[in-house]
Amino acid sequence: MAEELGTWPAEQATVLLEVLQKAGLSPDAKRTKDGVLVTVPEDQADEANRQLVANMDAIAKAARQPKANGPRPPSRRPRPVKGADNQPDKGQSSQLGSERMMRIAKPVGLILLALLLLGVVRNPILVIAVVAVLVYVLGKRAQQQGGDDHRDGGL
């Protein structure tokens, strides 16, 4: 019967297998959809667990090492292939959802404030004037804080 040492990402499983083999154990590895399942014979389980604990730093370090992407640097984008169904540029889609929400928070807040004022104050001209002043003040403050994104070509 085999004793399981768990399912590991490929990088960590490789280091774990090397550690166990250096210790004179005979581990077995099986790739699954969740990672690599590492097992040892039941009579070697105690020693395998000791080796695992003793070398946990090296195994954890393997997970943090950047993966090699071959000859080209990882920052380069692949060229579009002629005739292929190329997806549009995802420059803006890489932003986090919270960043996108922050971009629309002020306009949505202004609209809600205008609706609230319109419900309380019956003079729509006064509401428009208050919203216009708020837009002007918020715009000036954003420019002073460097929040004006259109200078660098962004939208």
N, C-alpha and C positions, 0 to 999 in steps of 0.2 A: 504494500500500500504506500502511496506517495503522500507526502505532507506539503500542503500549499504554503508558499511564502507570499502570496498575493499577486495581484495584477498590476503591472508597472508600465509606464511609458517606455517606449523602445530605448531611449538613451539611458534611462536608469536601469532597465533590465540588463542592458549590455554590461554596465559596470558591476551590477550585482552578480551576474554570471561569472565575470572575471574574478571577482573576490572569492566566490565560492570555489571555483576551480583551483585558485592559488592555495586555498586552505585544504586541498586534497579531497574535496567533496565532489559528488557527481550530480549536478543540477540538471534539470530538464526544462526547456522553455517551449511554450506553445503560444502562437499568435492568436489572439481573439479580437473581436470587434472593439473591445474596451482597452486593449493593450497587449502586453505579453504576460502570460501566466507562468510563473516560475514555481517549480516543484522540486523537492529532493526526496530521496528514499526516507521512509519513516525512521529508520535507525540513525540517520544523519540530521534529523530535524533540530535537535538541541544545539549541535555545533553550528548549523546553518543560521539559526536565530542569533547565536552569539556573534557570528561573523557579520550578520546584517546590522546588528546594533553597533558593533565596533567600527563599522565602515559607513555608517549612515551619512556622515558629512560628505564623503566622496560620492555617494549615490545621489544625495540631494544636489550637489554641485553639478552633476551631469545634467540635471533638468534645467539649470540656469544658463548653461552654455548656449550661445547662439548657434543655430543650425547653418551649415554651409549651403549656399545656393549654387554652387558650381562656379564656373569661370567668371560670370558677370556679377557685379556688385548688387546687393539686395535692393538698393534704392532705385535702380533702373526699372522702367516699365517695359513690358513686352510690346513689340511692334504689332500693330493690327495686321491681320492676314487678309489679303485681297480675296473678295468673294465670301468671306466668313461673316457671320451675323455678329458684328462688333457691337458691344454695349457702349452707351454714351459715357463720357468722362465722369468719373465719380469723385471729382475734387471736393464738392460740397457734401457729398454723402458720407464722407469720412468723419464729419463732425459728430460729436456725441449728441444724443437726443436732448440732454439738458442744455447744451450750448444753443441748439436751435430754439428751444423753448425760451431761453433768455433773450434771444433776438426779437421774439415777438411779444415778450411780456409787456413792454412799455406801450406799444400800440393797442394791445388788448386792454390793458389797464386804462388807457385814455378813453377808449370806447365805452367801457363799463362806467367810468366816472361821468362821461357825458350823458349816458342814459340815466344814471342816478340823479344828476343835477336836473335833467329834463323832467324827471318825475317829481322832484321837490320844488324846483323853480319853474313857474309857468311861462317865463319869458325865454323863447328859444334863442333870441339874439344874445342875451346874457350868457347862456350856456355856450354858444359858439365862441364868444369872446373869451370866456374862461378857458376853454379847451385850446384856443389859439395861443393864449399866453402860456399855458402849460407846455404845449408843443415847442414854442420858442425857447422857454427856459430849459427844458430837457435837452433840446438840440444844442444849445450853447454849452451846457454842462458836459455833454458827450464830446463836443469838440475840444473843450479845455482838458478833458481827461485822456484825450488821444483815442477816443472811441470812434473816430471818423474813419471807416474802413475803405472809403472809395479812393483815398490817396494812393494806395498801393495797387490799384487795379482790381481789387475785389469788389463784389457786389454787395 
